[in-house]
Amino acid sequence: MAKHGKRTKAARAAFADKHEVSVEEAVALVKSNAKAKFDETVEIAMNLGVDPRHADQMVRGVVTLPNGTGKTVRVAVFARGPKADEAKEAGADIVGAEDLVETVQGGKIEFDRCIATPDMMPLVGRLGKVLGPRNLMPNPKVGTVTMDVAEAVKAAKGGEVQFKAEKAGVVHCGIGKASFDEGKLVENLRAFVDAVSKAKPSGAKGTYMQKVSLSSTMGPGVSIDLSSATGNA
């Protein structure tokens, strides 16, 4: 049987009997027990009543967290000519066309967000098997296939996060760092929940939002009262 250290035991004791708590209590609990030697990410997980295998039940979207993520986002842009120049000026970390396709096909993926101009998609489409499983494939629905590459780069760098339901209908995302003020984490959490709520697909049946929980990178999770998460408390 695995042995747990003092920090893990203390965290588990603090979380014992804590179920369906308010957003504020959940944030305070997770933040106070994030005691790793690095600045842990505060992560939200939402269990939704959907089956993403059906097209009309897919949940996907994008939201700008009001207080950012606390993470440095590396952005790659597929573009040519003036649009490539725009991307560089806006702060893109990697900009290219055929050369960037070759780099990615070779297994070198040094970015967290991928943007492309529409004319580049026939080329970028070849990378579906590489970028798709990593949720990096540019998509017009979340604003990553666009002619306004400068705005897309700035948004990606400024706290915009994408979300997508996984096979079991779970959506998860980092909503900030443990070093953030509690109030800022609460704002980010509610903004994320609101965005997922508005992304409810037409084919969703029964209860859409079933469970919301919060944790830090190295800590246990705590379930949040749904009415508190949605601001309907």
C-alpha positions as CSV (number, residue, x, y, z in Angstrom):
1,M,0.0,0.0,0.0
2,A,1.4,3.4,-0.9
3,K,2.6,5.6,1.9
4,H,1.5,9.3,1.9
5,G,3.6,12.1,3.2
6,K,2.6,14.6,6.0
7,R,1.6,17.2,3.4
8,T,-0.7,14.8,1.6
9,K,-2.3,13.5,4.8
10,A,-2.8,17.0,6.1
11,A,-4.5,18.0,2.8
12,R,-6.8,15.0,2.8
13,A,-7.7,15.7,6.4
14,A,-8.6,19.3,5.5
15,F,-10.8,18.1,2.6
16,A,-12.5,15.3,4.6
17,D,-16.3,15.8,4.8
18,K,-16.1,18.7,2.4
19,H,-18.7,18.2,-0.3
20,E,-20.8,20.6,-2.4
21,V,-19.2,23.6,-0.9
22,S,-19.5,27.2,-2.1
23,V,-17.1,28.5,-4.8
24,E,-15.5,30.8,-2.2
25,E,-14.9,28.0,0.2
26,A,-13.6,25.7,-2.5
27,V,-11.1,28.3,-3.7
28,A,-9.9,29.0,-0.1
29,L,-9.5,25.3,0.6
30,V,-7.6,24.5,-2.6
31,K,-5.4,27.6,-2.3
32,S,-4.5,27.0,1.3
33,N,-3.5,23.4,0.7
34,A,-1.4,24.0,-2.4
35,K,1.9,23.7,-0.7
36,A,4.2,22.2,-3.4
37,K,7.6,23.8,-4.1
38,F,6.2,25.4,-7.3
39,D,3.2,27.7,-8.0
40,E,0.5,25.1,-8.5
41,T,-2.2,25.5,-11.1
42,V,-5.8,25.6,-9.8
43,E,-7.9,23.3,-12.0
44,I,-11.6,23.0,-12.6
45,A,-13.3,19.8,-13.8
46,M,-16.9,19.7,-15.0
47,N,-18.9,16.5,-15.5
48,L,-21.5,17.2,-18.2
49,G,-24.6,15.2,-19.3
50,V,-23.4,14.8,-22.8
51,D,-21.9,12.1,-25.1
52,P,-19.3,13.9,-27.3
53,R,-19.3,11.0,-29.7
54,H,-22.5,12.5,-31.1
55,A,-21.9,15.7,-33.1
56,D,-25.0,17.4,-31.6
57,Q,-23.7,16.8,-28.1
58,M,-20.1,18.1,-28.5
59,V,-19.2,20.9,-26.1
60,R,-16.5,23.2,-27.4
61,G,-15.7,26.9,-26.9
62,V,-13.4,29.6,-25.8
63,V,-13.4,32.1,-22.9
64,T,-11.2,34.9,-21.8
65,L,-10.6,34.6,-18.1
66,P,-10.9,38.1,-16.5
67,N,-7.7,37.7,-14.5
68,G,-5.6,35.6,-17.0
69,T,-4.2,32.1,-16.3
70,G,-0.9,33.0,-14.9
71,K,0.7,30.8,-17.6
72,T,3.0,31.9,-20.4
73,V,1.3,30.7,-23.6
74,R,3.5,29.9,-26.6
75,V,1.7,30.7,-29.8
76,A,2.5,29.4,-33.3
77,V,1.0,30.9,-36.4
78,F,0.7,29.5,-39.9
79,A,0.7,32.4,-42.2
80,R,2.6,34.0,-45.1
81,G,3.6,37.5,-46.2
82,P,2.0,40.5,-44.5
83,K,-0.1,38.2,-42.2
84,A,3.1,36.5,-41.0
85,D,4.6,39.9,-40.2
86,E,1.4,40.9,-38.3
87,A,1.7,37.7,-36.2
88,K,5.3,38.4,-35.3
89,E,4.5,42.0,-34.4
90,A,1.7,40.8,-32.2
91,G,4.1,38.6,-30.2
92,A,3.7,35.1,-31.8
93,D,6.5,32.8,-30.7
94,I,6.7,30.8,-33.9
95,V,5.6,31.8,-37.4
96,G,5.9,29.8,-40.6
97,A,4.3,28.0,-43.5
98,E,5.7,24.8,-45.2
99,D,8.8,25.0,-42.9
100,L,6.6,25.0,-39.8
101,V,4.6,22.0,-41.2
102,E,7.8,20.1,-41.6
103,T,8.9,20.9,-38.1
104,V,5.6,19.8,-36.6
105,Q,5.6,16.6,-38.7
106,G,9.0,15.9,-37.3
107,G,7.6,15.8,-33.8
108,K,8.8,19.2,-32.7
109,I,5.8,21.0,-31.1
110,E,7.0,23.9,-29.0
111,F,3.8,25.8,-28.7
112,D,0.5,25.7,-26.6
113,R,-1.8,27.4,-29.1
114,C,-1.9,27.2,-32.9
115,I,-3.5,29.8,-35.2
116,A,-3.8,29.8,-39.0
117,T,-5.1,32.1,-41.7
118,P,-7.8,30.4,-43.8
119,D,-5.6,30.0,-46.9
120,M,-3.2,28.0,-44.8
121,M,-5.7,25.3,-43.8
122,P,-5.1,22.9,-46.8
123,L,-1.5,22.8,-45.6
124,V,-2.3,22.7,-41.9
125,G,-4.9,20.0,-42.5
126,R,-2.0,17.5,-43.1
127,L,-1.2,17.9,-39.4
128,G,-4.6,16.7,-38.1
129,K,-3.2,13.4,-36.7
130,V,-0.5,15.3,-34.9
131,L,-2.3,18.4,-33.6
132,G,-5.8,16.9,-33.2
133,P,-5.1,14.6,-30.3
134,R,-3.3,17.5,-28.5
135,N,-6.3,19.8,-29.0
136,L,-4.1,22.2,-31.0
137,M,-5.7,22.0,-34.4
138,P,-6.8,25.5,-35.6
139,N,-10.6,25.8,-35.7
140,P,-12.8,28.7,-36.9
141,K,-15.3,28.0,-34.1
142,V,-12.8,29.0,-31.4
143,G,-11.3,31.8,-33.4
144,T,-8.0,30.2,-34.3
145,V,-8.6,30.1,-38.1
146,T,-8.8,33.8,-38.9
147,M,-7.4,36.6,-41.0
148,D,-7.1,38.8,-37.8
149,V,-4.0,36.9,-36.6
150,A,-2.8,39.8,-34.5
151,E,-6.0,39.9,-32.4
152,A,-5.9,36.1,-32.1
153,V,-2.3,36.1,-30.9
154,K,-3.1,38.9,-28.3
155,A,-6.1,37.0,-27.1
156,A,-4.1,33.7,-26.7
157,K,-1.5,35.6,-24.7
158,G,-4.0,37.5,-22.6
159,G,-5.8,34.8,-20.8
160,E,-8.0,33.2,-23.4
161,V,-8.5,29.5,-22.9
162,Q,-10.2,26.8,-25.0
163,F,-12.3,24.0,-23.7
164,K,-13.6,20.8,-25.2
165,A,-15.5,17.9,-23.7
166,E,-13.6,14.6,-23.5
167,K,-15.0,11.2,-24.2
168,A,-16.7,10.9,-20.8
169,G,-18.3,14.3,-21.1
170,V,-15.7,16.0,-18.8
171,V,-14.4,19.5,-19.4
172,H,-11.3,20.6,-17.5
173,C,-9.1,23.7,-17.5
174,G,-6.6,25.6,-15.4
175,I,-8.2,28.8,-14.1
176,G,-5.2,30.4,-12.5
177,K,-2.3,29.9,-10.1
178,A,-2.4,29.1,-6.4
179,S,-0.6,32.4,-5.9
180,F,-3.6,34.4,-7.2
181,D,-5.9,36.3,-4.9
182,E,-9.0,34.2,-3.9
183,G,-11.3,36.8,-5.4
184,K,-9.5,36.6,-8.8
185,L,-9.8,32.8,-8.8
186,V,-13.5,33.0,-8.0
187,E,-14.0,35.4,-10.9
188,N,-12.1,33.2,-13.3
189,L,-14.0,30.1,-12.1
190,R,-17.4,31.7,-12.6
191,A,-16.4,33.0,-16.0
192,F,-15.4,29.5,-17.1
193,V,-18.5,27.9,-15.8
194,D,-20.7,30.5,-17.5
195,A,-18.9,29.9,-20.8
196,V,-19.4,26.1,-20.6
197,S,-23.1,26.7,-19.6
198,K,-23.6,28.9,-22.7
199,A,-22.0,26.2,-24.9
200,K,-24.7,23.7,-24.1
201,P,-25.3,21.7,-27.3
202,S,-28.7,21.2,-28.9
203,G,-28.5,17.5,-28.4
204,A,-27.9,17.6,-24.6
205,K,-30.6,15.7,-22.7
206,G,-31.4,15.6,-19.0
207,T,-29.2,17.5,-16.6
208,Y,-26.5,19.3,-18.5
209,M,-24.2,20.4,-15.6
210,Q,-23.8,17.4,-13.3
211,K,-20.7,18.0,-11.1
212,V,-18.1,20.7,-10.7
213,S,-14.9,20.1,-8.7
214,L,-11.8,22.1,-8.0
215,S,-8.2,21.0,-7.2
216,S,-4.6,22.1,-7.5
217,T,-1.9,20.3,-9.4
218,M,-0.7,18.2,-6.5
219,G,-3.8,18.4,-4.2
220,P,-7.0,16.5,-3.7
221,G,-10.3,17.8,-5.2
222,V,-13.4,19.2,-3.7
223,S,-16.9,19.3,-5.2
224,I,-18.7,22.6,-5.5
225,D,-22.3,23.4,-5.0
226,L,-23.7,23.9,-8.5
227,S,-25.9,26.8,-7.6
228,S,-22.8,28.6,-6.2
229,A,-20.8,27.8,-9.3
230,T,-23.4,29.2,-11.7
231,G,-24.1,32.3,-9.5
232,N,-27.7,31.2,-8.7
233,A,-27.1,30.7,-5.0
